[in-house]
Amino acid sequence: MSKLLTVRTKSGSISFQVERRTVVVFGLLLLVSLLLFIGSLSVGSTFIPPHDVIKQLFGYGTGEYDFTINTLRLPRVLLAFMVGAALGVAGLILQGIVRNPLAAPDIIGITSGGSVGAMIFIVYFMGVVSITWLPFAAIIGAGLVSIVIYLLAWNKGVTPIRLILIGIGVTAAMKAFVTMMLVLSDMAVTTKSYLWLTGSLYGAHWQDVYAMLPWVAISIPLTMLMAQTLGVKELGDDIAQGLGVKVQMYRFALLFTSVALAGSAVAFAGGIQFVGLIAPHISRMLVGRSYTSLVIVSSFIGGIIVVMADIVARTAFLPLDIPAGVFTAAIGAPYFIYLLYRNRNM
């Protein structure tokens, strides 16, 4: 039996092939996501039986759990999945552009730049400017820091390891700047900002979900349209140009998309770390190196990681609600050290 599955319209205007293994992986990830979704709505300070959750979602509930599910848990779960999906795809893009498995938004400084932009907005403009501008502040911060990192790493070209090392240094500088703003701010702002910077989904509202949705709904499909370019770019700029790829234009478009995804994730969930590093690696183990498939799988894996981390964060130490970023960092930091050791001769 062929390993490839052919999908073709009757007119033949649309035709493509996909590996059967990839279809199976998509199905399993969708099933895991649905089960995790129901489980996340069930567990908490009050346990709700899964069948009652399903009834409530389809409008057949008694109304007993309406507030707990629709107001407290559902927006938080949806936001967690979108944040994870955004970080997973942002990391995949960076690893493709830089051609380095160590690249991730939080490692090379993009997330830190977004944190600075968001912190400046929270400290100096919150209450003066509408909260809907917070994602733009985070994206502007992430974009400016990305440009600085790229320029500092440039020396007759940019080598992957130089970009990573410069990014780590700039990340440290950005964290120092954020710490200074926390020290100089009011106590109430400092407490809220510190929890947010750790990577917390506490207090997620429907307005956060609606504000985050356009960034994910536009950026991820846009990445899929440029996915084949990422595959060609892995062969090197010279070969990509020889094949007719406008390398600089696509590099800028992909970098901008990665910044938009990472910046929006930072704006709504704070500094959740290492998801952009881990998700693409797991995705490659599952479906190989086809970037069209990797975009979808990375978004699922990233979403699953953040939702699982958030479940543990809000249930393991009741009545405390621990930031989800604590648990993603606990998993991701050792994995980053392992990757750094494995790629020490790059």
C-alpha positions as a printed NumPy array, in Angstrom:
array([[  0.   ,   0.   ,   0.   ],
       [  1.297,   3.447,  -0.928],
       [  2.54 ,   5.64 ,   1.897],
       [  1.041,   8.676,   0.14 ],
       [ -2.616,   9.66 ,   0.071],
       [ -3.718,  11.664,  -2.998],
       [ -6.366,  14.351,  -2.577],
       [ -7.823,  15.728,  -5.821],
       [-10.968,  17.665,  -6.73 ],
       [-13.211,  16.41 ,  -9.556],
       [-12.069,  19.213, -11.842],
       [ -8.419,  18.534, -11.004],
       [ -7.803,  22.194, -10.159],
       [ -6.615,  21.228,  -6.666],
       [ -4.433,  18.179,  -6.208],
       [ -1.891,  17.273,  -3.552],
       [ -0.41 ,  14.309,  -1.768],
       [  0.049,  13.765,   1.936],
       [  1.662,  10.92 ,   3.839],
       [ -0.756,   8.511,   5.48 ],
       [  1.293,   8.744,   8.671],
       [  0.717,  12.49 ,   8.703],
       [ -3.05 ,  12.017,   8.403],
       [ -2.969,   9.548,  11.315],
       [ -0.917,  12.005,  13.413],
       [ -3.383,  14.821,  12.627],
       [ -6.265,  12.627,  13.743],
       [ -4.559,  11.557,  16.964],
       [ -3.576,  15.137,  17.847],
       [ -7.125,  16.311,  17.22 ],
       [ -8.452,  13.546,  19.477],
       [ -5.904,  14.337,  22.222],
       [ -6.778,  18.038,  21.984],
       [-10.511,  17.34 ,  22.337],
       [ -9.98 ,  15.028,  25.327],
       [ -7.648,  17.553,  26.943],
       [-10.181,  20.295,  26.258],
       [-12.962,  18.396,  28.044],
       [-10.607,  17.352,  30.848],
       [ -9.41 ,  20.912,  31.381],
       [-12.993,  22.129,  31.734],
       [-13.729,  19.316,  34.197],
       [-10.876,  19.675,  36.702],
       [-10.268,  22.519,  39.103],
       [-11.261,  23.575,  42.582],
       [-14.659,  22.118,  41.686],
       [-14.737,  18.887,  39.694],
       [-17.367,  18.78 ,  36.967],
       [-18.159,  15.374,  35.42 ],
       [-17.14 ,  15.289,  31.718],
       [-20.674,  14.41 ,  30.569],
       [-21.988,  17.527,  32.326],
       [-19.295,  19.584,  30.588],
       [-20.352,  18.231,  27.186],
       [-24.033,  18.931,  27.957],
       [-23.177,  22.474,  28.995],
       [-21.137,  23.111,  25.833],
       [-23.997,  21.946,  23.607],
       [-26.603,  23.944,  25.517],
       [-28.318,  21.066,  27.299],
       [-26.937,  21.721,  30.777],
       [-28.984,  22.632,  33.824],
       [-27.12 ,  25.897,  34.257],
       [-25.494,  24.747,  37.497],
       [-21.992,  24.966,  36.017],
       [-22.625,  27.823,  33.575],
       [-20.455,  30.394,  35.37 ],
       [-17.62 ,  27.957,  36.158],
       [-17.367,  26.638,  32.604],
       [-18.311,  29.584,  30.372],
       [-16.789,  32.405,  32.414],
       [-13.882,  30.95 ,  34.384],
       [-12.522,  27.944,  32.479],
       [-13.52 ,  28.027,  28.803],
       [-11.824,  31.346,  27.87 ],
       [ -8.713,  30.283,  29.79 ],
       [ -8.462,  26.94 ,  27.958],
       [ -9.032,  28.522,  24.54 ],
       [ -6.487,  31.257,  25.232],
       [ -3.941,  28.692,  26.47 ],
       [ -4.298,  26.635,  23.284],
       [ -3.969,  29.684,  21.015],
       [ -0.916,  30.949,  22.912],
       [  0.748,  27.542,  22.653],
       [ -0.098,  27.277,  18.943],
       [  1.346,  30.738,  18.292],
       [  4.581,  29.969,  20.156],
       [  4.952,  26.564,  18.473],
       [  4.657,  27.998,  14.962],
       [  6.832,  31.017,  15.838],
       [  9.582,  28.638,  16.974],
       [  9.23 ,  26.52 ,  13.825],
       [  9.628,  29.607,  11.637],
       [ 12.747,  30.756,  13.474],
       [ 14.376,  27.333,  13.337],
       [ 13.715,  27.266,   9.588],
       [ 15.043,  30.773,   8.965],
       [ 18.136,  30.412,  11.133],
       [ 18.626,  26.728,  10.204],
       [ 19.394,  25.982,  13.832],
       [ 17.487,  23.654,  16.194],
       [ 18.325,  25.941,  19.138],
       [ 16.308,  28.871,  17.803],
       [ 13.128,  29.846,  19.642],
       [ 11.38 ,  33.175,  20.356],
       [ 12.311,  33.176,  24.046],
       [ 15.915,  32.086,  23.477],
       [ 16.986,  34.56 ,  20.799],
       [ 15.252,  37.499,  22.477],
       [ 11.964,  38.013,  20.635],
       [  9.842,  37.123,  23.671],
       [ 11.947,  39.386,  25.894],
       [ 11.459,  42.245,  23.454],
       [  7.728,  41.631,  23.522],
       [  7.828,  41.628,  27.317],
       [  9.557,  45.02 ,  27.338],
       [  6.997,  46.472,  24.934],
       [  4.113,  45.08 ,  26.959],
       [  5.644,  46.214,  30.272],
       [  6.101,  49.773,  29.003],
       [  2.438,  49.75 ,  27.954],
       [  1.246,  48.327,  31.313],
       [  3.34 ,  50.673,  33.455],
       [  2.942,  53.935,  31.532],
       [ -0.159,  53.674,  29.326],
       [ -2.589,  51.306,  31.107],
       [ -5.775,  53.251,  31.843],
       [ -4.841,  55.974,  29.364],
       [ -4.879,  53.88 ,  26.162],
       [ -7.288,  51.027,  25.409],
       [ -6.081,  47.541,  26.413],
       [ -6.7  ,  46.404,  22.811],
       [ -3.396,  48.112,  21.896],
       [ -1.398,  45.852,  24.214],
       [ -0.635,  43.246,  21.475],
       [  0.663,  45.998,  19.189],
       [  2.954,  47.265,  21.97 ],
       [  4.32 ,  43.74 ,  22.498],
       [  4.808,  43.162,  18.758],
       [  6.581,  46.516,  18.321],
       [  8.912,  45.636,  21.206],
       [  9.552,  42.165,  19.774],
       [ 10.185,  43.59 ,  16.301],
       [ 12.628,  46.261,  17.435],
       [ 14.625,  43.805,  19.534],
       [ 14.69 ,  41.335,  16.612],
       [ 16.209,  44.014,  14.381],
       [ 18.818,  44.876,  17.029],
       [ 19.781,  41.209,  17.437],
       [ 20.087,  40.7  ,  13.678],
       [ 22.273,  43.79 ,  13.274],
       [ 24.537,  42.864,  16.187],
       [ 24.926,  39.334,  14.835],
       [ 25.789,  40.532,  11.316],
       [ 29.419,  40.128,  10.287],
       [ 29.571,  39.476,   6.548],
       [ 26.511,  37.348,   7.122],
       [ 24.818,  35.81 ,  10.136],
       [ 25.888,  32.43 ,  11.451],
       [ 23.326,  30.462,  13.503],
       [ 25.451,  30.104,  16.642],
       [ 26.338,  33.843,  16.637],
       [ 22.653,  34.725,  16.388],
       [ 21.839,  32.427,  19.309],
       [ 24.634,  33.839,  21.506],
       [ 23.757,  37.468,  20.698],
       [ 20.113,  36.644,  21.383],
       [ 20.942,  35.193,  24.801],
       [ 22.903,  38.348,  25.668],
       [ 20.138,  40.693,  24.495],
       [ 17.576,  38.598,  26.402],
       [ 19.582,  39.143,  29.609],
       [ 19.687,  42.9  ,  28.945],
       [ 15.923,  43.044,  28.293],
       [ 15.202,  41.103,  31.5  ],
       [ 17.365,  43.567,  33.432],
       [ 15.406,  46.464,  31.909],
       [ 12.101,  44.819,  32.851],
       [ 13.361,  44.261,  36.409],
       [ 14.276,  47.937,  36.662],
       [ 10.753,  48.927,  35.592],
       [  9.283,  46.557,  38.18 ],
       [ 11.418,  48.078,  40.943],
       [ 10.431,  51.628,  39.992],
       [  6.689,  50.873,  39.607],
       [  3.888,  50.922,  42.166],
       [  3.441,  47.81 ,  44.295],
       [  0.108,  46.864,  42.662],
       [  1.551,  47.132,  39.15 ],
       [  4.691,  45.268,  40.19 ],
       [  2.772,  42.297,  41.64 ],
       [  0.493,  41.965,  38.618],
       [  3.352,  42.407,  36.154],
       [  5.594,  39.875,  37.877],
       [  2.934,  37.152,  37.7  ],
       [  2.287,  38.029,  34.074],
       [  5.996,  37.916,  33.167],
       [  6.306,  34.425,  34.628],
       [  3.727,  33.263,  32.112],
       [  0.297,  33.136,  33.671],
       [ -3.165,  32.64 ,  32.162],
       [ -4.868,  33.572,  35.416],
       [ -7.931,  35.765,  34.929],
       [ -8.294,  35.142,  31.186],
       [-11.453,  36.733,  29.768],
       [-13.428,  36.362,  26.56 ],
       [-12.1  ,  39.722,  25.369],
       [ -8.575,  38.224,  25.516],
       [ -9.726,  35.286,  23.389],
       [-11.366,  37.57 ,  20.823],
       [ -8.303,  39.836,  20.716],
       [ -5.849,  36.921,  20.315],
       [ -7.898,  35.038,  17.71 ],
       [ -7.165,  37.289,  14.677],
       [ -3.391,  37.06 ,  15.218],
       [ -3.526,  33.26 ,  15.21 ],
       [ -6.204,  32.925,  12.523],
       [ -4.238,  35.102,  10.077],
       [ -0.6  ,  34.323,  10.909],
       [ -0.738,  30.506,  10.973],
       [ -2.471,  30.123,   7.558],
       [ -0.049,  32.742,   6.196],
       [  2.832,  30.6  ,   7.446],
       [  1.338,  27.577,   5.693],
       [  1.306,  29.499,   2.42 ],
       [  5.028,  30.196,   2.83 ],
       [  5.862,  26.735,   4.221],
       [  7.443,  25.401,   1.039],
       [  9.784,  28.392,   1.002],
       [ 11.082,  27.372,   4.432],
       [ 11.882,  23.91 ,   3.097],
       [ 13.822,  25.339,   0.145],
       [ 15.674,  27.828,   2.379],
       [ 17.085,  24.948,   4.413],
       [ 19.198,  24.099,   1.344],
       [ 20.955,  27.47 ,   1.654],
       [ 20.356,  30.963,   0.263],
       [ 22.31 ,  30.401,  -2.958],
       [ 20.356,  27.288,  -3.923],
       [ 17.061,  28.917,  -2.922],
       [ 17.823,  31.937,  -5.126],
       [ 18.806,  29.607,  -7.958],
       [ 15.385,  27.971,  -7.68 ],
       [ 13.707,  31.355,  -8.03 ],
       [ 12.885,  32.049,  -4.381],
       [ 12.994,  35.706,  -3.353],
       [ 15.034,  34.932,  -0.261],
       [ 15.156,  38.349,   1.404],
       [ 11.466,  39.085,   0.836],
       [ 10.354,  35.74 ,   2.25 ],
       [ 12.835,  35.964,   5.127],
       [ 11.379,  39.32 ,   6.134],
       [  7.78 ,  38.082,   5.754],
       [  8.473,  34.951,   7.788],
       [ 10.363,  36.868,  10.482],
       [  7.517,  39.391,  10.721],
       [  5.003,  36.535,  11.057],
       [  7.096,  34.92 ,  13.8  ],
       [  7.349,  38.233,  15.65 ],
       [  3.574,  38.759,  15.347],
       [  2.83 ,  35.294,  16.735],
       [  5.359,  35.508,  19.586],
       [  4.446,  39.107,  20.412],
       [  0.721,  38.398,  20.589],
       [  1.382,  35.34 ,  22.794],
       [  3.486,  37.474,  25.148],
       [  0.804,  40.165,  25.227],
       [ -1.904,  37.804,  26.491],
       [  0.014,  35.188,  28.488],
       [  3.33 ,  36.739,  29.469],
       [  6.69 ,  35.008,  29.29 ],
       [  5.757,  31.356,  28.746],
       [  9.111,  29.855,  27.825],
       [ 10.513,  26.966,  25.77 ],
       [  7.25 ,  26.04 ,  23.989],
       [  8.645,  27.456,  20.746],
       [ 11.745,  25.292,  21.228],
       [ 10.09 ,  21.992,  22.131],
       [  7.016,  21.915,  19.854],
       [  8.888,  21.932,  16.487],
       [ 11.242,  19.148,  17.647],
       [  8.364,  16.898,  18.71 ],
       [  6.594,  17.687,  15.429],
       [  9.6  ,  16.618,  13.344],
       [  9.728,  13.32 ,  15.201],
       [  6.068,  12.738,  14.34 ],
       [  5.75 ,  13.856,  10.696],
       [  9.252,  14.382,   9.314],
       [ 10.433,  17.612,   7.677],
       [  7.532,  18.682,   5.451],
       [  6.915,  22.255,   6.605],
       [  3.276,  22.322,   5.505],
       [  2.57 ,  19.441,   7.899],
       [  4.943,  20.826,  10.524],
       [  3.021,  24.107,  10.788],
       [ -0.199,  22.292,  11.695],
       [  1.446,  19.744,  13.999],
       [  3.564,  22.386,  15.771],
       [  0.45 ,  24.451,  16.455],
       [ -1.295,  21.404,  17.954],
       [  1.741,  20.343,  20.007],
       [  2.317,  23.885,  21.28 ],
       [ -1.338,  24.23 ,  22.251],
       [ -1.356,  20.861,  24.014],
       [  1.829,  21.699,  25.984],
       [  0.464,  25.02 ,  27.282],
       [ -2.981,  23.601,  28.116],
       [ -1.381,  20.715,  30.035],
       [  0.954,  23.113,  31.863],
       [ -1.998,  25.323,  32.786],
       [ -4.011,  22.346,  34.079],
       [ -1.138,  21.376,  36.381],
       [ -0.586,  25.024,  37.361],
       [ -4.139,  25.57 ,  38.588],
       [ -4.832,  22.149,  40.132],
       [ -1.588,  20.73 ,  41.585],
       [ -1.254,  23.231,  44.431],
       [ -4.841,  24.233,  45.22 ],
       [ -5.889,  26.789,  46.303],
       [ -2.804,  28.408,  44.757],
       [ -2.789,  29.171,  41.032],
       [  0.832,  28.817,  39.86 ],
       [  1.907,  30.484,  36.571],
       [  1.955,  27.966,  33.707],
       [  5.349,  29.313,  32.593],
       [  6.941,  27.721,  35.664],
       [  6.104,  24.245,  34.369],
       [  7.022,  24.863,  30.716],
       [ 10.393,  26.195,  31.904],
       [ 10.909,  23.155,  34.135],
       [ 10.53 ,  20.912,  31.084],
       [ 12.165,  23.157,  28.5  ],
       [ 15.336,  24.25 ,  30.32 ],
       [ 16.854,  20.728,  30.575],
       [ 15.864,  20.059,  26.962],
       [ 17.611,  23.258,  25.835],
       [ 20.784,  22.244,  27.7  ],
       [ 20.641,  18.862,  25.969],
       [ 20.264,  20.501,  22.541],
       [ 23.068,  22.931,  23.298],
       [ 25.36 ,  20.025,  24.202],
       [ 24.348,  18.003,  21.136],
       [ 25.   ,  20.953,  18.807],
       [ 28.163,  22.207,  20.545],
       [ 30.308,  21.725,  17.396],
       [ 28.092,  23.825,  15.093]])
